[in-house]
Amino acid sequence: MDLLTVPQVMARLQLGRSAVYDLLRSGQLASITLGRARRIPTHALTDFIRTRLEQEAAA
């Protein structure tokens, strides 16, 4: 399983740091904490994007 850093997720989603941490805090984007470091599994990012696409299509 690959793990991404917050800056990597920021680049992939083209969002700012605060927006990514808001997604993490709200539980919309899953993550794990290793010591003081926050890591996002690649499958969690893929699931987040898939869910958002499905929500957009249903709207």
Buried (B, 14 or more C-beta within 10 A) or exposed (E): EEBBEBEBBBEBBEBEEEEBBEBBEEEEBBBEEEEEEBBBBBEBBEBBEEEEEEEEEEE
